[in-house]
Amino acid sequence: MKVYLLKEKLLISFTPVLNVAIKVYVDNGLILSDIYHEGNIQPREMDCGIPLFNVGVMGRDAVNHLMYLLGRQPDDELISQLRYLDAQVELFNSLLSSRTLIELFSDCPNLVWMIVLHNYFSQGAHVYEYLSRMKRRHLISWLNDIPSTENRVRILKKTTLLSGRREELRWLARSLCNDEIMDAYKHHDVISLQELYLSLRYRILAGSQLLKSLTLQSKPYLRDYKPGMSSLVHIVKDSIRIGENIGIKKATSIVLNCRSREEVRALHDEWSNRLLETTKYIQQDIFFEEPSLMPATGIKFIASVNALITEGREMKHCVASYKSRALSGDAYIYSVCTSRGVRATVELVLSNGTYIPVQMKGKENSTLDDLTINSITGWLEKENKRLIAALEHLSQSVEIQSA
């Protein structure tokens, strides 16, 4: 994209990548655009789809030139606030049309952004004037169909957006609807939208120092913050459980106050080692309820507390901390040794009559190779089919006897 600063207009060219050019000019105080594409012209468009006041996109010279076309001196404060990518021209024109909207924008710019997107090109200046005079909490409720409370206004004021795309409005509204999220962030001075976005998906991290640290780096889209989050949440939960098992007070708080993934992993490894060191065999071994699965070559059910402790020591991981879950029947632990000598520990749970693998880990929580994973899942799939067939046969037999 190239921008040409002409006397009474801006010319934006996309050639040779696209045969498109946009002329931006001012008419009666409004920013208008003529879009040239091939041999076609779309005249007097209100918004050409480019964030014209975004210095990062247009450059400071082009933004200053546009301000001069509007008969205004470059306004550093306004330019710094206009960080939105969507409906930016409509937002700017709306601000010019209503003094009370400007006052609201200075106090809560995100709320003005919501008003503009909600009424995009469909309302006149008098409507913006009317809406901007409403009480903040009533306006948020009217725009997003959420409870009318002051704490939502405070959260909205403290939230910084990523780039102002429409998608962000949807996630912001969903966050404002969630009382648990509102409570987690009520004491925060500044909140990023990416924090709220990830809090909705990974609730355990809501309001934590860990999540704040993970979202400090600027990325183009909200979805760019998701990779690796599921595995991190698993380590977080595992660390909390291990900490509680070894008697760490406020284990949850300690884990969630970590400032990086590496810090969480280091804490997990430290507590796992302490668990291995402090775990002692019990004099009278306790046996677990065995699942309805047939063992296979190299796949063995860990049948007791002492056997579980042995597995944890040999594999150098924290499986011994699962003994309470195994005793209650919430988890079934298997030890695997393949013909290639690969060792693994597998955790299964029973869900709707089917055994599902929750975890499959190698020594020291290492990731297993695909061949080992396929071997384990193949055995489990075969056993689940056998159990389903047996249940269906039993059900048919009962029906026949009843008849």
N, C-alpha and C positions, 0 to 999 in steps of 0.2 A: 504494500500500500504506500502510495506517495501523496503527500499533501502539498498543494500549491496555495500560497497566500496572495490572493489578488485584492484589488482595491476595495471592492464592495462585496466580496464573496470568498468562500473557500472552495477549492476544487480538489476532490479526492479521487485518485485514479487507482484501479486495481489491475490495469494492463501491465505486462502481457499475460499474467496468470488468469485473469478473467476480463472479458470484454465489457467492463462495467465502470462507469464514472458517476460521481455524485457531486452536484453543485449545491453548496450550502449558502444561504443568504438570509437576510432579515427583512421582513415585511410587516409593517405596523407593530413592531416590537416582538413579533413571533419569529422563531427560527423555522424556516421552511427548506425543503430539499427537492431538487429535480433529479430523478434517478434515470440515467441513460444506460440502456442495456440492449446490445445489438443495435437494431434500428428503432427501438421503442423508447418512449419517454414517459415516465410517471411524474407529472408536475405537482408541485405544491404539497409534497408529503410532509406531514407534521413531524415524523420521526424516521430518519433513514436507517435506523437500526445500529448506529455506531455511537458509542459513548463519547460525544463530542467534547465534553468537559473533563474527560479522563486524561490527565497529563501523561500517564504511562502509555496510552494508546496513541494520542494525537500529538504529543509533544507540547511543551509549554508555550512556544511561539504561536502555534495554531490556536490554543485555548485563549491566549491573550488577544489574538487577532479577532476571534469570535466575540469576545467581550467588548472590544472596541466597536465592532459592527452593531452591537446592541446599545451603543452609546454609554457604556459603563467603563470605569477604570477596572483593570484586573483586580478581582477580589480574592485574595489568598485564602481567607477563611471559608468562603463559599466553595471555592475550587477544591479545597482539601476535604470538605464534607461531601461533595458530589462524587462519591466513590462507586455509585451504583452503575451497573452495566446495562440493565434493562430500563426502558422508558425514561432515559435520562433527560432528553429534550422536553418531554411532556412534564417531567418533574420541574425542570427549570422554568418553563413557561407558566406552570401553575403557581410557582413561588412569586413570579412577577405579577400575577393577577390578584393575589390576596395577601394583605399585610398580616392578618392573623395566622395565615398558613406559614409565613416566614417566621413568626414568633414561635409557632409550634415546632417548626423545623429546627430552630436553635435549641429548643428544649428537648425534643425527642425526634430526631430525623427519621428513625425507622418507622415511626407511626405515620409520618407524612408519606413515606415511600409506600406503605400499605394503602393509604387513601388513594394515591395516584394509580397504583396498579389495579385497585378494585374498581376504579372509575375510568379506566384507560380510554381516553378520547370520547367518552360518552357523556360527560357532564360539563357544564359551564362554570365560570368563575364563581357565580353566586352559590353553587353547591359546595365547592371547596371552602368558601367562606363560612357556610353554615356548619359543615362538618368540623372545621378547625376550631369552632367555638364550643363544641360538645365537651363534656368532661372526659378526660383521658380514658378512664376505666370503662365508661359507657361506649366510647368510640371503639376501643379494642374489642369489646364484646360484640358490637354491631358489625364490625368488619370480619370477625373470625368465628362468631357464634361460640364464644367461650364465656365462662363466668366473669362477671364484672367485679374485679377486685383490685385494690391498690397495689398489691404485691406484684401483679402482672405488669402494671405500668412501670414499676421500679426495675423489674427484670428487663423489660423492653428497652428502657433507657440505658442500661448498663451493657447491653449486648452489642458487640461489634460484628458487622457482616464480613463475609469473605470477599464478595464482589458485587452483591446486589442482584443476582439473577433471580428470576421468578421462582425457580426451584427452592431457593433459600427462604422465600416467603412461606412456602408450604411447610418446610421443616420448622421454621420459627413459630408458625401458628400451632403446629402439633406440640411443640415444646411448651407453649403457653397454656395449652389445654391440660397438661399433665401436672397434677398436684405434687407428685413425688419429685419431679424435676424442679418445680418451683421451690420446694422446700430445700432441696439440695444446694441451690444457688442463692438463697435469700440473703446470705451474709457476704457474698462476693462483691468486690468493688467493680471489677471488669469481667465480662463473660464473652467468650468468642462463640460464634454460631457453631463452629465445628465441635466445640465442647458439648453443646446442647444436642447436636446431631448424633454424636457418638454415645451420649448418655442415654438417648432413647433406645439405642440398639444394645448397649452393654450397660445395663442399669447399675451394676455393682460399682462402676467407675464414676458414677455421677457425683460431681462436686469435688472430686479428688485432686490432689496435687499432681498425681501421676498423669491423669488425663490432661490437665492444663499443660504440663511439660510436653506431652506428646503432640499437642496441637499448636505449639508456638511457631513451628516452621510454616511459612506461607506456601500454600499449594493452590493450583487453579480451581479445583472443584472439590466439593465436599466428599465425593466418593474416593478421592485420592488419599483420604485419611484412613480408609478401611483396611487396606492390606496388612496382614499380620495381627489384626486386633483379636480375632477369635483365639489364636494360639496364645496370645498374651493374657487374655482373660482366663484361659484355662490354667496358666501358670500362676496367675494371681489367686484364683480360687484354691489351687493346690497348695500354694504357700501359706494361705490363711489356715487351711485345714491342718497342715503340718505344724504350724506355729501353735495352734490350739492344742494339738496332741502332745506337744512337748512342754506345755504349760506357759507359753509366752502370753503375758497380759497385753491386751489391746493389739492382738496380732493383726486384725483387720486394718486398724489405723496405721500401724507401722508399714504394712505392705502398700496401702493406698497413698502413703506419703512419700514413696519412692519417686525419683525424678527422671527415671529412664527405664527402658526395657532391660538394659544391662544390670541396673541396680536391683530390679525385681529378680532376675535370674540368679544373681549373686546371693541374694537373701534366701532364695529357694534352695540353692545348693548348700548354703551354710546350715540352714535349719534341717535339711535332709540328712546331712552328716551328723548333726546332733541327735537326730532321731535314731539313726543307725547305732550310734554309740550308746545311747541310753536304753535301747530296746533289749529286753532280757527275755529269755525263754521262761515260760511258766512251768511250774513243777507238774501240775496236773493239766495236760494238754486238753484243749477244747476243740471239738470238731464242728465243721460247718455242715449245713444242709446241702447235699449234693444235687445239682441240677439234673434234668432229664436228658442229658446229652451223653452220647456214647463217645468214650475217648478214642483217639486215633494215635497212630504211631508218632511219637514225639510231642503229643499234646496231652498234658496231664492236669487234672483238677487239683488245685491246692486245697487240701481237705481239712486243715487245722490251723490254729493260731501259730503254733511253733513252726509249721511248714511255711506259713506266710512270712514269718520272721526270717527263716532261712533264705527264702526267695529274695527278700529285700537285701539281705547281706551279700548274697552271691551276685545279685544284679546291681548293687550299689545304687538303689533308688528307694523311694519312700512307700513302697507298697504295703509295708507293715502297718502304716497308719490307717489302712483300709479295714482293719480287723473288725471294728464296730459295724461297718457296713456289711461285711461278709457274714458276721454273726446274725444280723437282722434279716439277711436274705435280700438286701438291696443291691448287692454286688456279688458276682461269682468270678474268682480269679483263677486263671490257668497259667501254667508254666509250659513254654514251648521250646523244643530243641529240634531243629531241622536236621536232615541228613547231611547238610553242608556245615553243621556245627554252629549255626546261628541260634543264639538264645533270645527269647522274648518273653515278656509278661503281658497277659491280656486280661482286661476287665470287661466282663459282660453284664448286661442288665436284662431283665425279662420285661418286655413291654407288649401288651395285648397278645400274649401267647407266643411271642417270638423273641429269641435271644439276639441282642444287638451288641456289637462291639463298641464300647465307649472309649477305650484306650488300648493301644498296642505299642509298647515301648521296648527298646533294646536295653543293653547295659548302660547305666548312668543316664537313663532317659533318652538315649539316642534314637534317631528315626530309623525305622526298619526299611530294608530294601523291598522293592515291588514284588519280587518272587516270594519272599516270606509272607508279606501281607496277603497276596493272592492265595497262598497255601492255607492260611488261617481262615480267610473269608470263604474259601471254597468248602472247607470242612464244615463251617458254621451254616452255610447255605444248605448243604446236603442234610445236616441234622435238623434244621428248621422244617424242611420239606417232609422229612420222616415224621416229625412230631405232629405236623398239621394233618398228614394223612392218617396217623393213628387216632387223632382226635375226631376226625370225620368218620372213621370206621366205628369208633365208640359211640358217637352220636347216632349213627344209623342203627346200631345194635339196640340202643336204648329205645328208639322210636318203634322198632319192630316188637320189642317186648311189651311196650306200652299198648300197642295195638292189639 
